[in-house]
Amino acid sequence: MFSMTVNDFLLTMACALLVCGVVILGVGIYTLIGKMMGKELTTIANQTAKLAEKGITDEISGLVGNARTLIEVLNNMVKTTAGIGIFLVLIGFSLLGGAYALVLQIR
């Protein structure tokens, strides 16, 4: 049978928390940077602005209203993505802190 001391167990748990924390921190940073700066979002925002300009010059009020709604939805999407990214970064830092606390318990 495999025997493990308390110090070995704490070190194993600290390593597992460290790996999980680094992975989740990386995913959170990628979510913050990668998704918010994506080309798709920029393209949709630019096309919506052009659509709104066309609606104003051609006096089509429905088109302008729909473009405004689309811009509001894009803003909400960016806020949601930022919130998820920040949450993942906080979870990652807390896991890293937990790993550090476990390492401090090793004697």
Order of alpha helices (4+ residues) and beta strands (2+ residues): alpha-alpha-alpha
